Amino acid sequence: METATAILSAINGFVWGPPMLILILGTGLLLQVRLKMMPIRRIPTGFKMVWDGRTPAADAEGEISPYAALMTALAATVGTGNIAGVATAIALGGPGAVFWMWITAFVGMATKYSEVLLAVQYREVDDRGEHVGGPMYAIKNGLGQNWRWLGTAFAIFGGLAGFGIGNMVQSNSIAHAVHESFGMPFWISGVVLAVLTGLVLLGGIKRIGAVAEKLVPAMCIGYIVVALLVLVIYAGALPGALAMIVTHAFSTTAAGGGFAGATIMMAMRYGVARGVFSNEAGLGTAGIAQAAGQSMNAAQSGLIGMMGTFIDTLIVCTMTALVIIVTGVWDSGTSGAALTANAYDAALPGFGQYFLAIALTIFAFTTILGWAYYGEKCWEFLIGTSVEKPYRVLWTIFVLIGAVSQLDFVWLVADTLNAFMAFPNLISLVALSPIVVKVTNDYFAGKMAKV
């Protein structure tokens, strides 16, 4: 096992190393340039369309509202990355890592817009009459049958990675958080999570969407409100924290406390890596959820979908980062969820730790639901709709297993497979970028081709 772990660690270090991060940022930058910075210029439009998406047009095709589709995608992305991932980025890369997370988000909005646009543009209707899409369908229908193998590769990587990073890792994080804060045995957490997951999955995308559109906004708003309370308490430290984020992004951090110092490259590496881990721009997953959304035009879906990156990274992750920095615990030598818990507990003694445990539980649970749908559609692409029931049963069982297991190796495998998902998706984004530009230009020129 030690040999396998060492080999896999080396592979993981390569696939998530500078070449991959440059590839993800480079693709996003290319798309931003080709779209003439439209995703950034149209942020207000995106928010308006998210709001309007609660009541789609009567003749729009799809299973759930665009708003519910976005909330399903956010359910999968707003998770442990927003709490533990941000803290890890700051602990390893310094406050400057936050700046590079912001850059990743602004670039990633073009990536996410394009992923969702292509997912809806090339979606299909399965034998149950439901709309399905994502990178695998964009590759098959956009690039042609000769490239189907690339779509198959994406589906295999996504279908396997989901059981780790979207399932077992999340239930394990919940079980540990609840055990440390409330003393609940791991197996009880696992059983409760498995039951709740099974009840939601029985209803398919419609029930997942219904739960997501209620739970995701509530959890995001609640988290932001408490974070803002901390920032009010430490209002005097806020200007310095913002200045630190910018200055440390371009300079070496002096050693101090438990922090040994970070180079510009470390700040960039961990900021970009954790930004991608959190918002998943470049992995192609959001398009799978958005393809089920009712839509009159693929560009409309893209505009709504790109707001997931804005909300996830530029709002939720930023709140976590500022809380960690203003409370002064960022260089304490701890990392991950423990660092974030220390920050909230420092600001809100007797409440912060418990609040974070509850927030982490809700964030991770919604990730389990969102990734359950992603994985199901990957396996459906590979095997067909007959996979639905056995997959949902297996997914629920793995939730229980994850809660009571040690997952260091599982995390490593899933994280590596997650990186492998990006390669087929990024290839299709670059190859199909002329379609993205054309559909976008037609939409804003008033030529709204129905999908």
Secondary structure, DSSP 8 states (H G I E B T S, - for coil): -HHHHHHHHHHHHHHTSHHHHHHHHHHHHHHHHHTTTHHHHTHHHHHHHHHHTTS--TT-BSSB-HHHHHHHHHHHHSSHIIIIIHHHHHHHH-THHHHHHHHHHHHHHHHHHHHHHHHHHT-EE-TTS-EE-SHHHHIIIII-GGGHHHHHHHHHHHHHHHHIIIIIHHHHHHHHHHHHHH---HHHHHHHHHHHHHHHHTTHHHHHHHHHHHHHHHHHHHHHHHHHHHHHHTGGGHHHHHHHHHHHTSS----BTTB----HHHHHHHHHHHHHHHH-TTT--HHHHHTTB-BS-HHHHHHHHHHHHIIIIIIIIHHHHHHHHHTT-TTSS--HHHHHHHHHHHHSTTTHHHHHHHHHHHHHHHHHHHHHHHHHHHHHHHH-GGGHHHHHHHHHHHHHHHHTS--HHHHHHHHHHHHHHHHHHHHHHHHTHHHHHHHHHHHHTT-----
